[in-house]
Amino acid sequence: MSDELDFAALDAAVHDVHRAGMPGIFAEVRDGERVWRGAAGVADLDTGRPVTADLRHRVGSVTKTFTAAAVLRQAERGRIDLDAPIARYLPKLVPGERGDAITVRMLINHTSGLAEYLPYAYPSLAGMPAVAGTSPKSLDDHRHTRFAIADLIGMGVAAPATGEPGGPLGLYSNTNYLLLGELLALETGMTPEECITRDVVEPAGLRDTGFPTGEHVEGPHSRLYEAWFGMIDPPRDYSVFEMSWTGVAASLISTVGDLNRFFRLLLTGEIVSRPSLEQMQRTVRIVSQEGHPMDYGLGLYPTESPGRPARWGHGGTVWGGGTLAMSSSDGRRQLSLATNLQRWNALSPQGTPEPHPIDEALAAFTEKALYG
């Protein structure tokens, strides 16, 4: 199999994702100086407006890589010690013995043992990761809710611990990254969004990347359709949403072009130093939000494709929107994609997500984009 960019094959593969049931998908694939950009489907089911590859998009937890990079840059300046207890910096937010046992590094790689706050902020999601007992009610209840970050952190800290700090199997938790945001604010005197913009977004020259200032995505963008495992039928548009529920854990807005530029610069040592990048790529074993084991570094994780060279990056979801950004270790081969439907799988009688044609088509497109 050739690893060169096959524009016709990529065109066909991205349209296959749309034909499988995805309303709209857009992506950019790079191999050195060669660039393919493509899109298939619609950005608005009501008007039929097509998606295009330059749309701005809520990138969800891809934000975590930006936040981790900002923390690493502060560590390079000697302002943050990755192996210091978080109690040194934020004793009121993580008090007592836990604050003394949890290090900054454990927050970044999700081995802190701190629980996810989302099921407490969104009560209808309390059954996660078992989705059969959940409902999307809280998504509508909190569409316009302005959460206080300290309150969200408090929910995660007060919840039962998911494990011992630094234990052999971590658990993915947005609580960790909200704490990292508060750490950045403490050490820089800025909001965490301002710090990440100054130290990561602007140096990378990302023209279409930034944090939301309100409930809307500014600039051209797609509507975002949430199905919540068949419980919202037809899928509902959540593109207008108050994103304080996730802050610097998952609220960034970007484009597929900007994401490829960011990860190319990151993986070639132009955002953080080479020693810092090596730390970002040092992985531990954690359990994902979906309940699956995965390898995770400091805001980065590798693809798990047997017999293939690792691609590094991050994925993300918001209500209705999905993103994946992956890059070869040398920054040469890259994929960033965005979709405007989430949780499209119906539930089986046993309450588990059933396979859907979108899954197979999206996997085939991703394989073609990353490996040829």
C-alpha positions in Angstrom: 0.0 0.0 0.0 1.4 3.4 -1.0 1.7 6.0 1.7 1.5 8.9 -0.8 -1.5 11.2 -0.9 -4.1 9.8 -3.3 -6.5 12.7 -3.8 -9.1 10.6 -5.7 -9.2 8.0 -3.0 -9.5 10.6 -0.2 -12.3 12.3 -2.1 -14.1 8.9 -2.3 -13.4 8.0 1.3 -14.7 11.3 2.7 -17.9 11.0 0.7 -18.3 7.5 1.9 -18.5 8.9 5.5 -21.3 11.2 4.4 -23.2 8.4 2.5 -22.9 6.3 5.7 -25.1 8.8 7.6 -22.8 11.7 8.6 -24.5 15.0 7.8 -21.2 16.7 7.2 -17.5 16.0 7.4 -14.5 18.1 6.4 -10.8 17.5 6.7 -7.3 18.4 5.7 -4.6 15.8 5.0 -0.9 16.8 4.6 2.1 14.9 3.4 5.0 17.3 3.5 4.2 20.1 1.1 1.3 18.2 -0.5 -2.1 19.1 0.9 -5.5 17.6 0.3 -8.6 19.4 1.6 -12.0 17.9 1.3 -15.6 18.0 2.5 -18.8 16.1 2.0 -22.4 16.7 3.1 -24.1 19.7 4.6 -23.5 22.2 7.4 -27.2 22.9 7.9 -29.8 20.2 7.4 -32.6 22.8 7.0 -31.0 24.9 4.3 -28.7 22.3 2.6 -25.8 24.7 3.0 -22.7 22.5 2.2 -19.8 22.0 4.5 -16.4 23.3 3.4 -12.9 22.6 4.6 -12.3 26.1 6.0 -15.2 26.1 8.6 -14.5 26.9 12.2 -15.4 24.1 14.6 -15.6 23.4 18.3 -12.7 20.9 18.7 -13.6 19.5 22.2 -10.8 17.8 24.0 -8.2 18.6 21.4 -8.1 21.7 23.6 -6.2 19.6 26.2 -3.1 19.5 24.0 -3.0 23.3 23.9 -3.5 23.4 27.7 -0.8 20.9 28.3 1.6 22.7 26.0 1.0 26.0 28.0 1.7 24.2 31.3 4.9 22.7 29.8 6.0 26.2 28.7 5.6 27.5 32.2 7.6 24.5 33.4 10.4 25.3 31.0 10.5 28.8 32.6 10.8 27.3 36.0 7.4 28.6 37.2 5.7 25.2 37.5 7.3 22.0 38.7 5.6 19.1 37.1 6.4 16.8 40.0 5.3 19.1 42.7 2.1 18.4 44.6 -0.9 20.5 43.4 -1.3 21.6 47.0 1.8 23.7 46.6 -0.2 25.8 44.2 -3.9 25.3 44.8 -4.4 24.0 48.3 -7.9 25.3 48.6 -9.1 23.5 45.5 -7.5 20.1 46.3 -7.1 20.2 50.1 -5.6 17.7 52.6 -3.6 14.5 51.8 -4.9 14.3 48.3 -3.5 17.7 47.4 -0.2 16.5 48.8 -0.2 13.3 46.8 -1.4 14.5 43.4 1.3 16.1 41.3 0.9 18.4 38.3 2.1 15.6 36.0 -0.7 13.4 37.3 -3.2 16.0 36.3 -1.9 16.2 32.8 -1.8 12.4 32.2 -5.0 11.7 34.1 -3.5 9.5 36.9 -4.6 11.8 39.7 -7.6 9.7 40.7 -9.9 12.7 40.6 -13.3 11.9 39.3 -15.0 13.4 36.3 -17.3 16.3 37.3 -19.7 16.1 34.3 -22.2 13.6 35.8 -22.6 15.9 38.8 -23.0 19.1 36.7 -25.3 17.3 34.2 -27.4 15.0 36.4 -29.0 13.2 33.5 -25.6 11.8 32.6 -25.0 10.3 36.0 -24.9 6.7 34.6 -21.8 7.4 32.5 -19.9 5.6 31.0 -22.9 3.2 30.9 -25.1 5.2 28.7 -28.3 3.2 28.8 -29.3 4.8 32.0 -28.6 8.3 30.8 -30.7 10.9 29.0 -29.9 14.1 27.1 -32.1 16.2 29.4 -29.3 18.1 31.0 -28.0 19.2 27.6 -31.1 21.2 27.2 -31.3 22.3 30.8 -27.8 23.8 30.7 -27.6 25.1 27.2 -27.3 28.7 28.6 -25.9 27.9 32.1 -22.8 29.8 33.1 -20.8 27.5 35.3 -18.2 28.6 37.8 -15.0 26.7 37.2 -14.3 26.4 40.9 -17.7 24.8 41.4 -17.0 22.2 38.6 -13.7 21.4 40.2 -15.3 21.0 43.6 -17.7 18.5 42.2 -14.9 16.3 40.8 -12.8 16.7 44.0 -15.8 15.9 46.3 -16.7 12.7 44.3 -15.3 9.3 45.3 -11.8 8.9 44.1 -11.3 6.7 41.0 -8.0 5.4 42.2 -4.8 6.2 44.1 -2.8 9.1 42.8 -0.2 7.8 40.4 -1.8 4.4 40.3 -1.2 1.9 37.5 -4.4 2.7 35.7 -5.6 6.3 35.4 -9.0 7.6 34.4 -9.7 10.3 31.9 -11.2 13.2 33.8 -11.9 16.8 32.7 -11.5 17.8 36.4 -7.7 17.5 35.9 -7.6 20.0 33.1 -9.8 22.6 34.8 -7.3 22.5 37.6 -4.5 23.0 35.2 -6.3 26.1 33.9 -6.5 27.4 37.4 -2.7 26.7 37.8 -2.0 28.7 34.7 -4.1 31.6 36.0 -2.2 31.5 39.3 1.2 31.5 37.8 0.6 34.1 35.0 -1.9 36.5 36.5 -4.0 36.0 33.3 -7.1 33.9 32.6 -6.1 30.5 31.4 -7.6 31.3 28.1 -5.4 34.4 27.8 -2.3 32.4 28.8 -2.9 29.6 26.3 -3.6 32.2 23.6 -0.4 34.1 24.4 1.9 31.2 24.8 0.6 28.7 22.3 -2.0 29.9 19.8 -0.2 33.2 18.8 3.3 31.8 18.6 2.0 29.1 16.4 0.5 31.6 14.0 -3.0 30.2 14.3 -5.3 32.7 12.7 -8.6 31.0 13.2 -8.2 29.5 16.6 -9.5 30.9 19.9 -11.7 30.4 22.9 -15.4 31.4 22.7 -16.5 34.7 24.1 -20.2 33.8 24.1 -22.5 31.0 23.1 -22.0 31.2 19.4 -19.1 30.1 17.1 -17.9 33.3 15.4 -17.2 33.1 11.7 -18.4 30.4 9.2 -19.3 27.2 10.9 -21.5 24.2 10.8 -24.5 23.4 13.0 -23.8 20.5 15.4 -26.2 17.7 15.6 -26.5 15.5 18.7 -28.2 12.1 18.6 -27.3 10.8 22.1 -27.4 7.2 21.1 -30.8 7.4 19.4 -32.5 9.2 22.3 -32.7 12.5 20.2 -34.5 11.7 17.0 -34.1 13.5 14.8 -30.7 14.8 16.1 -30.9 18.3 17.6 -28.6 21.3 16.9 -26.4 22.3 19.8 -24.1 24.7 17.9 -25.2 27.5 20.1 -24.1 26.5 23.6 -22.6 28.1 26.8 -19.2 26.3 27.0 -18.2 27.2 30.5 -19.1 23.6 31.4 -15.7 22.6 30.0 -13.4 25.6 29.9 -9.8 24.9 28.9 -10.5 21.2 29.0 -12.5 21.3 25.8 -13.9 24.6 24.6 -11.4 25.7 21.9 -12.6 26.7 18.4 -10.3 26.1 15.5 -10.1 24.9 11.9 -8.7 21.7 10.4 -5.9 23.7 8.8 -4.9 25.4 12.1 -4.9 22.1 13.9 -2.6 20.5 11.4 -0.3 23.5 11.7 -0.3 23.4 15.5 0.5 19.7 15.7 3.2 19.9 13.0 4.9 22.7 15.0 4.4 20.9 18.3 5.9 17.6 17.1 8.9 19.3 15.5 9.8 21.1 18.8 8.6 24.6 17.9 5.9 25.0 20.5 7.7 23.3 23.5 11.3 22.2 23.7 12.4 18.8 22.6 12.8 17.5 26.2 9.3 18.7 27.0 8.0 17.0 23.9 9.6 13.8 24.9 7.8 14.0 28.2 4.5 14.7 26.4 5.0 11.4 24.5 5.8 9.3 27.6 2.6 7.4 28.1 0.8 5.7 30.9 -2.3 3.4 30.8 -5.6 5.1 31.5 -9.3 4.4 30.9 -11.1 6.6 28.4 -14.4 8.4 29.0 -16.0 5.6 27.0 -14.6 3.0 29.4 -11.8 1.7 27.1 -8.1 1.3 28.0 -5.7 3.6 26.1 -2.2 5.0 26.3 -2.0 8.7 27.3 0.9 11.1 27.6 0.9 14.7 28.6 -1.9 16.0 26.5 -1.0 13.7 23.6 -1.8 10.1 22.8 -0.7 7.7 20.0 -2.9 5.9 17.5 -3.3 2.2 18.2 -2.8 0.6 14.8 -0.9 -2.7 14.9 2.0 -2.8 12.5 1.8 0.9 11.8 4.0 3.7 12.9 2.4 5.7 15.7 0.6 8.9 14.9 0.3 11.4 17.7 -2.5 13.9 18.6 -5.8 14.1 20.3 -9.5 13.6 19.6 -12.4 15.6 21.0 -16.2 15.8 21.2 -18.7 18.4 22.2 -22.5 18.2 22.0 -23.0 17.5 18.3 -19.4 17.9 17.1 -16.4 15.6 16.8 -12.7 16.3 15.9 -9.6 14.2 15.4 -6.1 15.6 14.8 -3.2 13.2 14.3 0.3 13.6 13.0 3.4 11.5 12.4 6.2 12.0 14.8 8.1 14.1 12.4 5.1 16.3 11.6 5.1 15.2 7.9 2.0 13.1 7.6 -1.1 14.7 9.2 -4.9 14.5 9.4 -7.4 16.8 11.0 -11.1 16.1 10.5 -14.3 17.5 11.9 -17.8 16.0 11.9 -21.2 17.6 12.8 -23.0 14.6 14.3 -22.1 12.8 17.5 -23.3 9.6 19.4 -24.9 8.3 16.2 -24.9 4.7 17.5 -28.2 3.2 18.7 -28.2 1.1 21.8 -28.5 -2.7 21.8 -30.9 -4.5 24.0 -28.0 -4.9 26.4 -27.6 -1.1 26.5 -24.3 -0.9 24.6 -23.7 1.1 21.4 -24.3 -0.9 18.3 -22.1 -0.7 15.2 -23.1 1.8 12.6 -22.0 2.2 9.0 -20.4 5.6 10.0 -18.0 3.8 12.2 -16.6 1.7 9.4 -16.5 4.5 6.9 -14.8 6.9 9.3 -12.2 4.3 10.2 -11.5 3.7 6.5 -11.1 7.4 5.8 -8.8 7.8 8.8 -6.6 4.9 7.8 -6.4 6.2 4.2 -5.5 9.7 5.4 -2.9 8.7 7.9 -1.2 5.8 6.1 -2.2 5.9 2.4 
